[in-house]
Amino acid sequence: MAHQIREIGINDVQPFVTLLKTIYDESDYMLYNPGEYAPSTTDALSKLEHFITSPTNTIFVAENNDELVGFATVTTENLARARHEAQFSMGVVKYYRAKGLGQALINAVEAWCLNHDIRRIEVAVVTENTTALEMFKSTGYQIEGELKDKLFIDDRYYNQYILAKLLL
């Protein structure tokens, strides 16, 4: 499968909103319930502009045949004591999972972090999301802690693991 991983651009606003809606609607463990993610165009544009113009945050998108099919959002703090650390989240459209896109997004995030002198990367994963857990563990991420009752999905509380990887 031919896909491209790239940093997001301002022309991606509407395709990115569509991508997020798709991923959130079909995902069992993301923050939003199906149908809950509905930003205004102004809000989406403002958030995207923030990431595009920020030297310390970024969004990568996975593109297949001119369609956005995955993303990874990287955020950092511009504080002396915390600028060595990044948090990221990611998602891939269900049809494109298990085809290498998750790994390609992780590789892009790690390369960006190395280029920005980031030493530590963190990601949060619902404990029942075994596919994501195995993918992160296989690339060197280790479970460092567990957040109890972090998400409430379908009348049930779910815990999240915090996984991290040291790069440098």
Backbone as JSON Lines, residues from 0, in Angstrom:
{"i":0,"aa":"M","n":[0.85,-1.18,0.0],"ca":[0.0,0.0,0.0],"c":[0.89,1.24,0.0]}
{"i":1,"aa":"A","n":[0.69,2.11,-0.96],"ca":[1.48,3.34,-1.04],"c":[0.83,4.41,-0.17]}
{"i":2,"aa":"H","n":[1.57,4.88,0.8],"ca":[1.06,5.96,1.63],"c":[2.2,6.95,1.89]}
{"i":3,"aa":"Q","n":[1.81,8.15,2.26],"ca":[2.77,9.2,2.55],"c":[2.48,9.74,3.93]}
{"i":4,"aa":"I","n":[3.55,9.95,4.71],"ca":[3.43,10.61,6.01],"c":[4.04,12.0,5.84]}
{"i":5,"aa":"R","n":[3.3,13.02,6.25],"ca":[3.77,14.39,6.11],"c":[3.19,15.25,7.22]}
{"i":6,"aa":"E","n":[3.81,16.42,7.42],"ca":[3.23,17.37,8.37],"c":[2.0,18.0,7.73]}
{"i":7,"aa":"I","n":[1.05,18.33,8.57],"ca":[-0.21,18.87,8.1],"c":[-0.01,20.29,7.55]}
{"i":8,"aa":"G","n":[-0.87,20.67,6.62],"ca":[-0.84,22.01,6.04],"c":[-2.18,22.7,6.2]}
{"i":9,"aa":"I","n":[-2.2,23.99,5.97],"ca":[-3.42,24.76,6.17],"c":[-4.54,24.33,5.23]}
{"i":10,"aa":"N","n":[-4.21,23.78,4.08],"ca":[-5.24,23.3,3.15],"c":[-5.88,21.99,3.59]}
{"i":11,"aa":"D","n":[-5.38,21.43,4.68],"ca":[-5.9,20.16,5.18],"c":[-7.02,20.31,6.2]}
{"i":12,"aa":"V","n":[-7.47,21.54,6.46],"ca":[-8.45,21.75,7.54],"c":[-9.67,20.85,7.38]}
{"i":13,"aa":"Q","n":[-10.39,20.97,6.28],"ca":[-11.61,20.19,6.13],"c":[-11.34,18.69,6.03]}
{"i":14,"aa":"P","n":[-10.34,18.24,5.25],"ca":[-10.06,16.8,5.24],"c":[-9.64,16.28,6.62]}
{"i":15,"aa":"F","n":[-8.95,17.11,7.41],"ca":[-8.52,16.68,8.74],"c":[-9.72,16.54,9.68]}
{"i":16,"aa":"V","n":[-10.65,17.48,9.63],"ca":[-11.87,17.38,10.44],"c":[-12.64,16.11,10.06]}
{"i":17,"aa":"T","n":[-12.74,15.85,8.77],"ca":[-13.42,14.64,8.3],"c":[-12.7,13.39,8.79]}
{"i":18,"aa":"L","n":[-11.37,13.4,8.73],"ca":[-10.57,12.28,9.23],"c":[-10.85,12.04,10.72]}
{"i":19,"aa":"L","n":[-10.79,13.11,11.52],"ca":[-11.01,12.95,12.96],"c":[-12.41,12.43,13.25]}
{"i":20,"aa":"K","n":[-13.42,12.96,12.55],"ca":[-14.79,12.47,12.74],"c":[-14.87,10.98,12.45]}
{"i":21,"aa":"T","n":[-14.25,10.55,11.36],"ca":[-14.27,9.13,10.99],"c":[-13.61,8.28,12.06]}
{"i":22,"aa":"I","n":[-12.42,8.67,12.47],"ca":[-11.68,7.88,13.46],"c":[-12.42,7.85,14.79]}
{"i":23,"aa":"Y","n":[-12.91,8.99,15.25],"ca":[-13.62,9.03,16.53],"c":[-14.92,8.23,16.47]}
{"i":24,"aa":"D","n":[-15.61,8.27,15.33],"ca":[-16.87,7.54,15.22],"c":[-16.68,6.03,15.2]}
{"i":25,"aa":"E","n":[-15.54,5.55,14.7],"ca":[-15.36,4.1,14.59],"c":[-14.45,3.52,15.68]}
{"i":26,"aa":"S","n":[-13.89,4.35,16.51],"ca":[-12.95,3.87,17.52],"c":[-13.66,3.5,18.82]}
{"i":27,"aa":"D","n":[-13.18,2.44,19.43],"ca":[-13.73,2.01,20.71],"c":[-13.11,2.74,21.89]}
{"i":28,"aa":"Y","n":[-11.93,3.35,21.73],"ca":[-11.19,3.85,22.88],"c":[-10.72,5.29,22.8]}
{"i":29,"aa":"M","n":[-11.16,6.06,21.82],"ca":[-10.74,7.45,21.72],"c":[-11.56,8.31,22.68]}
{"i":30,"aa":"L","n":[-11.18,9.56,22.8],"ca":[-11.8,10.48,23.75],"c":[-13.26,10.77,23.44]}
{"i":31,"aa":"Y","n":[-13.6,10.89,22.17],"ca":[-14.95,11.28,21.78],"c":[-15.86,10.08,21.53]}
{"i":32,"aa":"N","n":[-17.14,10.22,21.91],"ca":[-18.16,9.25,21.55],"c":[-18.51,9.45,20.07]}
{"i":33,"aa":"P","n":[-19.06,8.42,19.41],"ca":[-19.5,8.61,18.03],"c":[-20.46,9.8,17.93]}
{"i":34,"aa":"G","n":[-20.2,10.68,16.95],"ca":[-21.04,11.85,16.72],"c":[-20.74,13.04,17.61]}
{"i":35,"aa":"E","n":[-19.87,12.89,18.59],"ca":[-19.6,13.97,19.56],"c":[-18.62,15.01,19.03]}
{"i":36,"aa":"Y","n":[-17.72,14.62,18.15],"ca":[-16.72,15.55,17.63],"c":[-17.34,16.33,16.47]}
{"i":37,"aa":"A","n":[-17.58,17.61,16.69],"ca":[-18.2,18.45,15.66],"c":[-17.71,19.89,15.81]}
{"i":38,"aa":"P","n":[-16.44,20.15,15.51],"ca":[-15.93,21.51,15.68],"c":[-16.45,22.44,14.58]}
{"i":39,"aa":"S","n":[-16.53,23.71,14.92],"ca":[-16.85,24.68,13.87],"c":[-15.62,24.82,12.97]}
{"i":40,"aa":"T","n":[-15.83,25.32,11.78],"ca":[-14.71,25.54,10.87],"c":[-13.72,26.52,11.48]}
{"i":41,"aa":"T","n":[-14.22,27.53,12.17],"ca":[-13.36,28.52,12.81],"c":[-12.5,27.89,13.88]}
{"i":42,"aa":"D","n":[-13.09,27.05,14.73],"ca":[-12.33,26.37,15.78],"c":[-11.28,25.43,15.18]}
{"i":43,"aa":"A","n":[-11.67,24.68,14.17],"ca":[-10.73,23.74,13.54],"c":[-9.58,24.5,12.9]}
{"i":44,"aa":"L","n":[-9.88,25.59,12.21],"ca":[-8.85,26.39,11.56],"c":[-7.9,26.99,12.59]}
{"i":45,"aa":"S","n":[-8.44,27.49,13.69],"ca":[-7.62,28.09,14.74],"c":[-6.68,27.07,15.36]}
{"i":46,"aa":"K","n":[-7.19,25.88,15.65],"ca":[-6.34,24.85,16.25],"c":[-5.25,24.41,15.28]}
{"i":47,"aa":"L","n":[-5.62,24.25,14.02],"ca":[-4.64,23.83,13.02],"c":[-3.57,24.9,12.82]}
{"i":48,"aa":"E","n":[-3.98,26.16,12.78],"ca":[-3.01,27.25,12.65],"c":[-2.02,27.24,13.8]}
{"i":49,"aa":"H","n":[-2.51,26.95,15.01],"ca":[-1.63,26.87,16.18],"c":[-0.55,25.82,15.97]}
{"i":50,"aa":"F","n":[-0.92,24.64,15.5],"ca":[0.06,23.58,15.29],"c":[0.99,23.88,14.14]}
{"i":51,"aa":"I","n":[0.47,24.45,13.06],"ca":[1.29,24.74,11.89],"c":[2.34,25.8,12.19]}
{"i":52,"aa":"T","n":[1.99,26.8,12.97],"ca":[2.91,27.91,13.26],"c":[3.77,27.67,14.49]}
{"i":53,"aa":"S","n":[3.51,26.62,15.23],"ca":[4.26,26.34,16.46],"c":[5.58,25.62,16.15]}
{"i":54,"aa":"P","n":[6.68,26.1,16.7],"ca":[7.93,25.37,16.53],"c":[8.05,24.17,17.48]}
{"i":55,"aa":"T","n":[7.13,24.05,18.44],"ca":[7.25,23.01,19.46],"c":[6.11,22.0,19.44]}
{"i":56,"aa":"N","n":[5.22,22.08,18.47],"ca":[4.11,21.14,18.33],"c":[3.92,20.84,16.85]}
{"i":57,"aa":"T","n":[3.37,19.68,16.56],"ca":[3.11,19.37,15.15],"c":[2.02,18.32,15.03]}
{"i":58,"aa":"I","n":[1.5,18.2,13.84],"ca":[0.57,17.12,13.49],"c":[1.08,16.48,12.21]}
{"i":59,"aa":"F","n":[1.19,15.16,12.25],"ca":[1.5,14.4,11.04],"c":[0.22,13.76,10.54]}
{"i":60,"aa":"V","n":[0.11,13.67,9.23],"ca":[-1.02,12.96,8.64],"c":[-0.49,11.85,7.74]}
{"i":61,"aa":"A","n":[-1.25,10.79,7.68],"ca":[-0.98,9.7,6.74],"c":[-1.97,9.87,5.6]}
{"i":62,"aa":"E","n":[-1.43,9.86,4.39],"ca":[-2.24,10.11,3.2],"c":[-2.13,8.9,2.27]}
{"i":63,"aa":"N","n":[-3.26,8.48,1.74],"ca":[-3.29,7.39,0.78],"c":[-4.21,7.8,-0.37]}
{"i":64,"aa":"N","n":[-3.67,7.84,-1.57],"ca":[-4.46,8.26,-2.75],"c":[-5.17,9.59,-2.51]}
{"i":65,"aa":"D","n":[-4.42,10.58,-2.02],"ca":[-4.94,11.94,-1.77],"c":[-6.04,12.0,-0.71]}
{"i":66,"aa":"E","n":[-6.14,10.97,0.14],"ca":[-7.11,10.96,1.22],"c":[-6.37,10.82,2.55]}
{"i":67,"aa":"L","n":[-6.74,11.62,3.54],"ca":[-6.13,11.49,4.87],"c":[-6.73,10.28,5.56]}
{"i":68,"aa":"V","n":[-5.84,9.39,6.04],"ca":[-6.31,8.13,6.64],"c":[-5.72,7.88,8.03]}
{"i":69,"aa":"G","n":[-4.91,8.81,8.53],"ca":[-4.35,8.67,9.87],"c":[-3.7,9.96,10.3]}
{"i":70,"aa":"F","n":[-3.42,10.06,11.6],"ca":[-2.8,11.26,12.14],"c":[-2.0,10.94,13.4]}
{"i":71,"aa":"A","n":[-1.08,11.81,13.73],"ca":[-0.37,11.79,15.01],"c":[-0.16,13.24,15.42]}
{"i":72,"aa":"T","n":[-0.58,13.58,16.62],"ca":[-0.44,14.93,17.16],"c":[0.65,14.91,18.22]}
{"i":73,"aa":"V","n":[1.61,15.82,18.11],"ca":[2.72,15.91,19.05],"c":[2.66,17.26,19.76]}
{"i":74,"aa":"T","n":[2.68,17.22,21.08],"ca":[2.68,18.46,21.86],"c":[3.83,18.45,22.86]}
{"i":75,"aa":"T","n":[4.41,19.62,23.05],"ca":[5.49,19.79,24.02],"c":[5.24,21.06,24.81]}
{"i":76,"aa":"E","n":[6.01,21.22,25.88],"ca":[5.99,22.44,26.69],"c":[7.24,23.23,26.37]}
{"i":77,"aa":"N","n":[7.11,24.53,26.29],"ca":[8.27,25.37,26.05],"c":[8.8,25.92,27.38]}
{"i":78,"aa":"L","n":[9.03,25.02,28.3],"ca":[9.56,25.35,29.62],"c":[10.89,24.64,29.8]}
{"i":79,"aa":"A","n":[11.85,25.3,30.4],"ca":[13.2,24.74,30.52],"c":[13.19,23.35,31.14]}
{"i":80,"aa":"R","n":[12.36,23.12,32.12],"ca":[12.36,21.84,32.82],"c":[11.57,20.74,32.11]}
{"i":81,"aa":"A","n":[10.81,21.1,31.1],"ca":[9.96,20.09,30.46],"c":[10.1,20.05,28.94]}
{"i":82,"aa":"R","n":[10.95,20.87,28.36],"ca":[11.01,20.92,26.89],"c":[11.66,19.68,26.28]}
{"i":83,"aa":"H","n":[12.2,18.8,27.09],"ca":[12.81,17.56,26.6],"c":[11.78,16.45,26.4]}
{"i":84,"aa":"E","n":[10.52,16.75,26.66],"ca":[9.48,15.73,26.68],"c":[8.35,16.09,25.71]}
{"i":85,"aa":"A","n":[7.79,15.07,25.05],"ca":[6.65,15.27,24.16],"c":[5.57,14.24,24.49]}
{"i":86,"aa":"Q","n":[4.32,14.65,24.32],"ca":[3.2,13.74,24.4],"c":[2.62,13.63,23.0]}
{"i":87,"aa":"F","n":[2.17,12.43,22.66],"ca":[1.5,12.33,21.37],"c":[0.33,11.38,21.43]}
{"i":88,"aa":"S","n":[-0.56,11.6,20.49],"ca":[-1.71,10.72,20.31],"c":[-1.83,10.46,18.81]}
{"i":89,"aa":"M","n":[-2.47,9.38,18.49],"ca":[-2.59,9.04,17.07],"c":[-3.84,8.23,16.83]}
{"i":90,"aa":"G","n":[-4.22,8.18,15.56],"ca":[-5.36,7.37,15.15],"c":[-5.24,7.05,13.68]}
{"i":91,"aa":"V","n":[-5.79,5.91,13.3],"ca":[-5.79,5.47,11.9],"c":[-7.2,4.97,11.58]}
{"i":92,"aa":"V","n":[-7.69,5.33,10.41],"ca":[-8.99,4.84,9.96],"c":[-8.98,3.31,9.99]}
{"i":93,"aa":"K","n":[-10.06,2.74,10.46],"ca":[-10.13,1.29,10.69],"c":[-9.7,0.46,9.47]}
{"i":94,"aa":"Y","n":[-10.13,0.83,8.29],"ca":[-9.79,0.08,7.08],"c":[-8.28,0.02,6.86]}
{"i":95,"aa":"Y","n":[-7.54,1.03,7.31],"ca":[-6.1,1.11,7.06],"c":[-5.25,0.6,8.22]}
{"i":96,"aa":"R","n":[-5.87,0.09,9.25],"ca":[-5.09,-0.43,10.38],"c":[-4.42,-1.75,9.99]}
{"i":97,"aa":"A","n":[-3.34,-2.06,10.71],"ca":[-2.56,-3.29,10.48],"c":[-1.95,-3.32,9.08]}
{"i":98,"aa":"K","n":[-1.67,-2.12,8.53],"ca":[-1.04,-2.03,7.21],"c":[0.24,-1.19,7.27]}
{"i":99,"aa":"G","n":[0.76,-0.96,8.49],"ca":[2.01,-0.24,8.64],"c":[1.9,1.25,8.87]}
{"i":100,"aa":"L","n":[0.69,1.8,8.83],"ca":[0.54,3.25,8.99],"c":[0.86,3.69,10.42]}
{"i":101,"aa":"G","n":[0.42,2.92,11.4],"ca":[0.72,3.27,12.79],"c":[2.22,3.33,13.02]}
{"i":102,"aa":"Q","n":[2.93,2.34,12.54],"ca":[4.39,2.31,12.68],"c":[5.03,3.47,11.93]}
{"i":103,"aa":"A","n":[4.53,3.79,10.74],"ca":[5.07,4.91,9.98],"c":[4.84,6.24,10.71]}
{"i":104,"aa":"L","n":[3.68,6.4,11.34],"ca":[3.41,7.6,12.12],"c":[4.33,7.69,13.34]}
{"i":105,"aa":"I","n":[4.53,6.58,14.03],"ca":[5.45,6.56,15.17],"c":[6.85,6.94,14.71]}
{"i":106,"aa":"N","n":[7.3,6.39,13.59],"ca":[8.64,6.72,13.06],"c":[8.75,8.21,12.77]}
{"i":107,"aa":"A","n":[7.71,8.81,12.18],"ca":[7.74,10.25,11.88],"c":[7.79,11.07,13.16]}
{"i":108,"aa":"V","n":[7.01,10.67,14.16],"ca":[7.0,11.39,15.45],"c":[8.38,11.3,16.1]}
{"i":109,"aa":"E","n":[8.97,10.12,16.11],"ca":[10.27,9.96,16.74],"c":[11.36,10.75,16.01]}
{"i":110,"aa":"A","n":[11.32,10.77,14.68],"ca":[12.3,11.54,13.91],"c":[12.14,13.03,14.21]}
{"i":111,"aa":"W","n":[10.9,13.51,14.25],"ca":[10.64,14.92,14.57],"c":[11.17,15.24,15.97]}
{"i":112,"aa":"C","n":[10.91,14.35,16.91],"ca":[11.37,14.57,18.28],"c":[12.89,14.63,18.35]}
{"i":113,"aa":"L","n":[13.57,13.72,17.67],"ca":[15.03,13.76,17.66],"c":[15.55,15.06,17.07]}
{"i":114,"aa":"N","n":[14.9,15.55,16.02],"ca":[15.31,16.81,15.39],"c":[15.01,18.03,16.26]}
{"i":115,"aa":"H","n":[14.19,17.84,17.29],"ca":[13.83,18.94,18.19],"c":[14.38,18.71,19.6]}
{"i":116,"aa":"D","n":[15.41,17.85,19.7],"ca":[16.08,17.57,20.98],"c":[15.13,17.08,22.06]}
{"i":117,"aa":"I","n":[14.13,16.31,21.64],"ca":[13.21,15.69,22.59],"c":[13.81,14.36,23.02]}
{"i":118,"aa":"R","n":[13.91,14.16,24.32],"ca":[14.49,12.94,24.87],"c":[13.43,11.9,25.22]}
{"i":119,"aa":"R","n":[12.25,12.35,25.66],"ca":[11.22,11.46,26.2],"c":[9.91,11.66,25.44]}
{"i":120,"aa":"I","n":[9.28,10.55,25.05],"ca":[7.98,10.59,24.38],"c":[7.0,9.78,25.23]}
{"i":121,"aa":"E","n":[5.82,10.35,25.45],"ca":[4.76,9.67,26.2],"c":[3.51,9.5,25.34]}
{"i":122,"aa":"V","n":[2.8,8.42,25.59],"ca":[1.52,8.18,24.95],"c":[0.62,7.48,25.96]}
{"i":123,"aa":"A","n":[-0.67,7.77,25.92],"ca":[-1.65,7.12,26.8],"c":[-2.49,6.16,25.97]}
{"i":124,"aa":"V","n":[-2.68,4.95,26.49],"ca":[-3.43,3.92,25.77],"c":[-4.37,3.23,26.75]}
{"i":125,"aa":"V","n":[-5.63,3.08,26.35],"ca":[-6.6,2.35,27.16],"c":[-6.08,0.92,27.37]}
{"i":126,"aa":"T","n":[-6.17,0.42,28.6],"ca":[-5.57,-0.86,28.94],"c":[-6.12,-2.02,28.09]}
{"i":127,"aa":"E","n":[-7.36,-1.93,27.65],"ca":[-7.94,-3.0,26.82],"c":[-7.56,-2.9,25.35]}
{"i":128,"aa":"N","n":[-6.91,-1.85,24.94],"ca":[-6.54,-1.67,23.54],"c":[-5.23,-2.44,23.27]}
{"i":129,"aa":"T","n":[-5.36,-3.75,23.21],"ca":[-4.2,-4.62,23.1],"c":[-3.42,-4.42,21.8]}
{"i":130,"aa":"T","n":[-4.12,-4.08,20.72],"ca":[-3.43,-3.86,19.44],"c":[-2.47,-2.68,19.56]}
{"i":131,"aa":"A","n":[-2.95,-1.56,20.09],"ca":[-2.09,-0.38,20.26],"c":[-0.98,-0.67,21.27]}
{"i":132,"aa":"L","n":[-1.3,-1.34,22.36],"ca":[-0.28,-1.65,23.37],"c":[0.84,-2.49,22.77]}
{"i":133,"aa":"E","n":[0.5,-3.49,22.01],"ca":[1.52,-4.34,21.41],"c":[2.37,-3.58,20.4]}
{"i":134,"aa":"M","n":[1.73,-2.7,19.63],"ca":[2.48,-1.91,18.65],"c":[3.49,-1.02,19.38]}
{"i":135,"aa":"F","n":[3.06,-0.33,20.42],"ca":[3.98,0.55,21.14],"c":[5.08,-0.24,21.86]}
{"i":136,"aa":"K","n":[4.71,-1.33,22.5],"ca":[5.72,-2.16,23.19],"c":[6.75,-2.69,22.19]}
{"i":137,"aa":"S","n":[6.29,-3.08,21.0],"ca":[7.22,-3.64,20.01],"c":[8.21,-2.6,19.48]}
{"i":138,"aa":"T","n":[7.92,-1.33,19.69],"ca":[8.82,-0.27,19.23],"c":[9.57,0.37,20.39]}
{"i":139,"aa":"G","n":[9.57,-0.3,21.55],"ca":[10.4,0.15,22.65],"c":[9.73,0.99,23.73]}
{"i":140,"aa":"Y","n":[8.42,1.2,23.63],"ca":[7.71,1.93,24.68],"c":[7.46,1.0,25.84]}
{"i":141,"aa":"Q","n":[7.57,1.56,27.05],"ca":[7.35,0.78,28.26],"c":[6.24,1.4,29.09]}
{"i":142,"aa":"I","n":[5.45,0.54,29.72],"ca":[4.39,1.02,30.6],"c":[5.03,1.6,31.86]}
{"i":143,"aa":"E","n":[4.7,2.84,32.17],"ca":[5.26,3.49,33.36],"c":[4.22,3.7,34.46]}
{"i":144,"aa":"G","n":[2.96,3.61,34.1],"ca":[1.93,3.82,35.1],"c":[0.55,3.55,34.54]}
{"i":145,"aa":"E","n":[-0.43,3.56,35.43],"ca":[-1.8,3.31,35.05],"c":[-2.7,4.35,35.7]}
{"i":146,"aa":"L","n":[-3.54,4.97,34.88],"ca":[-4.49,5.96,35.36],"c":[-5.84,5.26,35.52]}
{"i":147,"aa":"K","n":[-6.34,5.24,36.72],"ca":[-7.59,4.52,37.01],"c":[-8.81,5.34,36.56]}
{"i":148,"aa":"D","n":[-9.81,4.64,36.02],"ca":[-11.09,5.24,35.63],"c":[-10.91,6.51,34.81]}
{"i":149,"aa":"K","n":[-10.0,6.5,33.86],"ca":[-9.65,7.68,33.07],"c":[-10.73,8.05,32.05]}
{"i":150,"aa":"L","n":[-11.35,7.04,31.42],"ca":[-12.41,7.29,30.44],"c":[-13.67,6.54,30.84]}
{"i":151,"aa":"F","n":[-14.81,7.11,30.49],"ca":[-16.12,6.48,30.74],"c":[-16.75,6.21,29.38]}
{"i":152,"aa":"I","n":[-16.77,4.95,28.98],"ca":[-17.23,4.56,27.65],"c":[-18.31,3.5,27.79]}
{"i":153,"aa":"D","n":[-19.45,3.72,27.17],"ca":[-20.55,2.75,27.18],"c":[-20.87,2.26,28.6]}
{"i":154,"aa":"D","n":[-21.07,3.21,29.5],"ca":[-21.46,2.93,30.89],"c":[-20.43,2.13,31.68]}
{"i":155,"aa":"R","n":[-19.17,2.26,31.3],"ca":[-18.1,1.55,31.99],"c":[-16.86,2.43,32.07]}
{"i":156,"aa":"Y","n":[-16.15,2.36,33.19],"ca":[-14.89,3.09,33.34],"c":[-13.74,2.26,32.79]}
{"i":157,"aa":"Y","n":[-12.82,2.96,32.13],"ca":[-11.63,2.32,31.57],"c":[-10.38,2.99,32.12]}
{"i":158,"aa":"N","n":[-9.37,2.18,32.37],"ca":[-8.07,2.69,32.79],"c":[-7.21,2.95,31.55]}
{"i":159,"aa":"Q","n":[-6.19,3.8,31.73],"ca":[-5.22,4.04,30.67],"c":[-3.82,3.78,31.2]}
{"i":160,"aa":"Y","n":[-3.0,3.18,30.36],"ca":[-1.57,3.08,30.65],"c":[-0.89,4.31,30.1]}
{"i":161,"aa":"I","n":[0.12,4.77,30.81],"ca":[1.05,5.78,30.28],"c":[2.27,4.99,29.85]}
{"i":162,"aa":"L","n":[2.59,5.08,28.57],"ca":[3.79,4.44,28.02],"c":[4.76,5.52,27.62]}
{"i":163,"aa":"A","n":[6.04,5.22,27.75],"ca":[7.07,6.2,27.39],"c":[8.25,5.5,26.75]}
{"i":164,"aa":"K","n":[9.0,6.31,26.01],"ca":[10.22,5.83,25.37],"c":[11.26,6.94,25.46]}
{"i":165,"aa":"L","n":[12.48,6.57,25.84],"ca":[13.58,7.51,25.86],"c":[14.35,7.4,24.55]}
{"i":166,"aa":"L","n":[14.57,8.53,23.89],"ca":[15.19,8.52,22.56],"c":[16.69,8.76,22.59]}
{"i":167,"aa":"L","n":[17.15,9.64,23.42],"ca":[18.56,10.04,23.4],"c":[19.35,9.39,24.53]}
